[in-house]
Amino acid sequence: MLSPDERVIVFPAQAFQNSRGQWQLRIRAWFFEPESDSVVREGMRELLHEIIETEDDDLPDRFTEETEERIFDQRSRWFLVDNERHKQIQIRLGNQIHTLQPSDSNGHSITEITLTSDALPDELQYRSRNHVSNDRPVIFRIEAETGNNSHVNSPAWFIPRGGISVISDIDDTIKITNVIDRSELIRRTFLREFEAVPGMAAVYREWQRRGYAFHYVSGSPWQLYPPLLEFMQAAGFPVGSFHLRMFRLKGHSVLDFIRSDGLEYKSPAITDLLQTYPDRRFILVGDSGEQDPEVYARIAHQFPDQVKAIFIRDVTGEQVSHTRYRNLAIPAHIPLRVFQEAGVLQSLRITGL
């Protein structure tokens, strides 16, 4: 259980069926204590100059607007928490109680639970009893009492073996970040309200209406999850599972971290998803600002029967005929579409979906 000053975030979870047909639920939780020392506040400008390793003219000596200061406080505080080790809570799934694995030194805990039939959501029990075939994910709530008068209520998606999943990047795919411009990246990460790419939420909602499941795979640190979730809910994006990266402030640059090699993190994360759901088909959505095309091409070569389409938002002025895309040599049966306006995705019909 947690002390009065400690907190836990249980991230949106995903469930899958193993080879024996049993449902397994994978839960990630983050245990931490918020930073309460007010002396940290004025030191944060220095933090951004030294830890983010930016130039003086990239970050203003003073906030130009009260809004910037408010946003900065909200975003930066997640990087200043004290991660708590060896912490556990119990969660309730239906009529069953499960204890999460103890947290590691980074405050994170990952637990896999094999569920019995009576712990499954009513909809899944109905499908099983009546032999109903349905590829639509089922949402369930994870509830927990933490022992310090706080309550946890987080979604879990039970994703059937068959069906369609969307693997989506976040920065410059659904959220305007301008990762290729360091100064803009600083401002859009720490000083400005997050801004949705026009039209992308409508596209994703339409895909959700069709029964698609969503997995957000991003190079962003887990510390940005709370503001990212708030942004996505406000903008109308379907919530799904999140697959972000571990980051520690000491000796690292947040911005270099966000801009770092996507092949190193995204490829293994996406590979894990396709192996977890071997009978599902996948649409990969990213942007041209970093290495999404290269990452997705690698995945398409590894899983040619599961990848059904690759959509890349153009932020670099490179059309699909550009040498960059020709060199990817994506299997011919997998369509690659480079787009600027999200609306073109609304009317696309993909063979095999």
C-alpha positions in Angstrom: 0.0 0.0 0.0 1.0 3.6 -0.4 1.9 6.3 2.1 -0.2 9.5 2.1 2.3 11.4 -0.1 2.7 8.6 -2.7 0.8 8.3 -5.9 0.3 5.6 -8.6 -0.8 5.9 -12.3 -2.1 2.7 -13.8 -1.7 3.1 -17.6 -4.4 1.9 -20.1 -3.9 -1.8 -20.3 -4.2 -4.4 -23.0 -5.4 -8.0 -22.8 -4.7 -10.8 -25.4 -5.5 -14.4 -25.8 -2.6 -16.8 -25.4 -2.1 -20.0 -27.4 -4.4 -21.9 -25.1 -7.2 -19.4 -25.5 -6.7 -17.9 -22.0 -7.0 -14.1 -21.6 -3.8 -12.4 -20.3 -3.8 -8.8 -19.1 -0.6 -6.8 -19.2 -0.6 -3.9 -16.7 2.0 -1.2 -16.3 1.9 1.1 -13.2 4.0 4.0 -12.1 4.6 4.7 -8.4 6.0 8.1 -7.4 5.9 10.9 -4.9 5.3 14.4 -6.3 8.1 17.0 -5.8 6.9 19.4 -3.1 10.0 21.5 -2.6 9.3 25.0 -4.0 12.9 25.8 -4.4 12.9 23.6 -7.5 10.6 26.0 -9.4 13.2 28.7 -10.2 15.8 26.1 -11.0 13.7 24.7 -13.8 14.9 27.3 -16.4 18.4 26.1 -15.6 17.2 22.5 -15.9 15.9 23.2 -19.5 19.2 25.0 -20.4 21.5 22.3 -18.9 19.5 19.0 -19.1 17.7 19.7 -22.3 21.0 21.1 -23.6 19.5 23.9 -25.7 20.9 27.3 -26.6 20.0 30.4 -24.6 18.1 32.0 -27.5 15.9 28.9 -27.8 14.4 29.3 -24.4 13.4 32.8 -23.2 14.9 34.2 -20.0 11.4 34.8 -18.8 8.0 33.5 -19.9 6.3 35.7 -22.4 2.9 34.8 -21.2 1.3 33.6 -18.0 -0.1 30.7 -20.0 3.5 29.6 -20.9 4.4 29.6 -17.2 1.4 27.6 -16.2 2.0 25.0 -18.9 5.7 24.8 -18.1 4.8 24.1 -14.4 2.3 21.4 -15.4 4.6 19.6 -17.8 7.9 19.9 -15.9 6.6 18.5 -12.6 6.3 15.0 -14.1 10.0 15.0 -14.6 10.7 15.9 -11.0 8.9 13.3 -9.1 10.6 10.8 -6.8 10.2 7.4 -8.3 9.2 4.8 -5.6 10.8 1.4 -5.5 9.2 -1.9 -4.1 5.7 -0.5 -4.1 2.6 -2.6 -4.8 -1.1 -2.3 -4.8 -4.0 -4.7 -5.3 -6.4 -4.3 -8.2 -9.9 -5.5 -8.7 -10.9 -7.3 -11.9 -14.6 -8.3 -11.7 -14.8 -10.4 -8.6 -11.1 -11.1 -8.4 -8.3 -9.3 -6.5 -4.8 -9.3 -7.9 -1.5 -7.9 -6.5 0.7 -6.0 -9.0 4.4 -6.8 -9.2 6.7 -4.6 -7.0 7.9 -1.4 -8.7 11.5 -1.2 -9.9 14.0 1.7 -9.3 12.3 3.7 -12.0 9.0 3.4 -10.2 7.4 1.3 -12.9 5.8 -2.1 -12.4 4.8 -4.5 -15.2 2.4 -7.4 -14.3 0.9 -10.1 -16.5 -2.3 -11.7 -15.1 -3.9 -14.8 -16.6 -7.7 -14.4 -16.1 -10.2 -17.0 -15.3 -13.5 -16.9 -17.1 -15.5 -15.3 -14.2 -13.1 -12.3 -14.2 -13.8 -11.5 -17.8 -16.0 -8.6 -18.9 -19.7 -9.6 -19.3 -19.5 -9.0 -23.0 -16.7 -11.5 -23.4 -18.5 -14.0 -21.3 -21.5 -13.6 -23.4 -19.5 -14.1 -26.6 -17.9 -17.3 -25.2 -21.2 -18.8 -24.0 -23.0 -18.2 -27.2 -20.0 -18.8 -29.6 -20.3 -15.2 -31.0 -17.5 -14.2 -33.3 -16.7 -10.5 -32.8 -13.4 -8.7 -33.5 -14.3 -5.5 -31.6 -12.3 -4.8 -28.5 -14.1 -4.7 -25.2 -13.3 -2.1 -22.6 -13.1 -2.9 -18.9 -12.2 -0.9 -15.9 -9.3 -1.6 -13.5 -10.1 -0.4 -10.0 -7.8 -0.3 -7.0 -7.6 1.1 -3.5 -4.2 2.4 -2.7 -4.5 2.7 1.0 -4.0 6.5 1.1 -7.6 7.6 0.3 -6.9 7.8 -3.5 -8.7 5.7 -6.0 -7.4 4.2 -9.3 -9.8 3.7 -12.2 -8.1 2.8 -15.5 -9.3 1.3 -18.8 -8.2 -2.1 -20.1 -8.9 -3.2 -23.6 -9.6 -6.9 -24.3 -8.5 -7.2 -27.9 -9.6 -10.3 -29.8 -7.2 -12.5 -31.8 -8.7 -11.4 -35.1 -9.5 -7.9 -36.3 -7.6 -4.7 -37.2 -5.3 -2.7 -35.1 -3.8 0.8 -35.7 -0.2 1.4 -34.5 0.2 5.2 -34.4 3.0 7.5 -33.7 2.2 10.7 -31.7 4.6 13.6 -32.4 3.8 15.1 -35.8 1.5 12.3 -36.6 -1.5 13.2 -34.4 0.1 16.1 -32.4 1.9 19.0 -34.1 5.4 19.0 -32.5 7.8 20.0 -35.3 10.5 17.6 -34.0 12.9 18.6 -36.8 13.0 22.2 -35.5 14.7 22.2 -32.0 13.3 25.6 -30.9 9.8 24.6 -31.9 10.2 21.2 -30.2 11.1 23.0 -26.9 8.1 25.3 -27.1 5.6 22.7 -28.2 6.8 20.2 -25.6 7.1 22.5 -22.5 5.5 25.9 -23.2 2.4 25.6 -25.5 -0.9 23.8 -25.4 -0.7 20.6 -27.4 -2.2 21.0 -30.8 -3.8 18.2 -32.8 -3.0 17.6 -36.5 -6.2 18.8 -38.3 -8.5 16.0 -39.2 -6.6 13.1 -37.6 -9.0 12.7 -34.7 -11.9 12.4 -37.1 -10.1 9.7 -39.1 -9.3 7.7 -35.9 -12.8 8.0 -34.6 -14.1 6.6 -37.9 -11.7 3.7 -37.6 -12.7 3.2 -34.0 -16.4 3.1 -35.2 -15.3 0.2 -37.5 -14.0 -1.7 -34.6 -10.3 -1.0 -34.9 -8.1 -1.1 -31.8 -5.4 1.5 -31.2 -1.8 1.3 -29.9 0.2 4.5 -29.6 3.9 3.8 -30.0 6.1 6.9 -29.4 9.6 7.9 -28.5 8.2 10.3 -25.9 9.0 9.6 -22.3 6.5 8.2 -19.9 6.6 11.5 -18.0 4.6 13.1 -20.8 1.8 10.5 -20.5 -0.5 12.6 -18.2 -0.5 15.7 -20.5 -0.7 13.5 -23.6 -3.7 11.6 -22.3 -5.4 14.9 -21.4 -4.7 16.3 -24.9 -6.0 13.2 -26.7 -9.2 13.0 -24.7 -9.8 16.7 -25.3 -9.1 16.4 -29.0 -11.3 13.4 -29.4 -8.7 10.7 -30.2 -9.6 7.2 -29.2 -7.6 6.1 -26.2 -5.7 2.9 -26.6 -2.6 1.2 -25.2 0.5 3.4 -24.8 4.0 2.3 -25.5 6.4 5.1 -24.5 10.0 5.1 -23.3 11.8 5.2 -20.0 13.7 8.4 -19.3 15.8 9.7 -16.4 16.8 13.3 -16.1 20.3 12.8 -14.8 22.8 13.1 -17.7 20.2 13.2 -20.4 18.6 15.7 -22.7 14.8 15.4 -22.9 14.8 16.7 -26.5 17.6 14.6 -27.8 15.8 11.7 -26.2 12.6 12.5 -28.1 14.5 12.9 -31.3 16.7 9.8 -30.9 16.8 6.8 -33.1 13.4 5.3 -33.6 14.8 2.0 -34.8 16.2 1.4 -31.3 12.9 1.6 -29.5 10.0 1.5 -31.9 11.0 -1.6 -33.9 11.1 -3.8 -30.7 7.9 -2.3 -29.4 6.0 -2.8 -32.6 7.4 -6.3 -33.1 6.1 -7.2 -29.6 2.6 -6.0 -30.6 2.5 -8.0 -33.8 3.8 -11.1 -32.0 1.3 -10.6 -29.2 -1.6 -10.5 -31.7 -0.4 -12.8 -34.5 -3.8 -13.1 -36.2 -4.6 -9.4 -36.3 -3.9 -7.1 -39.2 -2.2 -3.8 -38.7 -2.2 -0.3 -40.2 0.9 1.7 -39.4 0.6 5.5 -39.2 3.5 7.8 -38.7 5.3 10.9 -40.2 8.3 11.7 -42.2 10.0 13.9 -39.6 12.1 11.1 -38.1 12.4 7.4 -38.9 8.9 6.2 -39.1 9.1 5.2 -42.8 12.3 3.2 -42.1 10.9 1.6 -38.9 7.6 0.6 -40.7 9.4 -0.7 -43.7 11.5 -3.0 -41.5 8.3 -4.2 -39.8 6.6 -4.8 -43.1 9.5 -7.0 -44.2 9.3 -9.0 -41.0 5.5 -9.4 -40.9 4.3 -9.1 -44.6 1.1 -11.0 -43.8 0.1 -8.8 -40.9 0.9 -5.3 -42.1 -1.9 -4.2 -44.4 -1.0 -0.5 -45.0 1.5 2.2 -44.1 0.4 5.9 -43.9 3.0 8.6 -43.6 2.2 12.2 -42.9 4.5 14.4 -44.9 6.3 17.1 -42.8 9.5 17.2 -44.9 8.3 17.8 -48.4 9.2 14.3 -49.7 6.6 12.8 -51.9 6.2 9.0 -52.3 8.3 9.1 -55.4 11.3 10.5 -53.4 14.4 8.4 -53.3 13.9 7.9 -49.5 10.7 6.0 -50.1 11.9 4.1 -53.2 14.8 2.8 -51.1 12.5 1.3 -48.5 11.5 -1.5 -50.9 8.3 -2.2 -49.0 6.6 -5.4 -50.2 4.5 -4.6 -53.3 1.2 -5.9 -51.8 1.5 -3.4 -48.9 0.2 0.1 -49.9 2.3 3.1 -48.8 0.5 6.4 -48.8 2.3 9.7 -48.1 -0.3 12.3 -47.2 -0.5 16.0 -46.1 -4.2 16.3 -45.4 -5.8 13.8 -43.0 -9.0 13.8 -45.0 -7.5 11.6 -47.7 -7.4 8.7 -45.2 -11.2 8.9 -44.7 -12.1 7.6 -48.1 -9.3 5.0 -48.5 -10.3 1.4 -49.0 -7.5 -1.0 -48.2 -7.5 -4.4 -49.8 -8.0 -7.2 -47.3 -9.6 -5.1 -44.6 
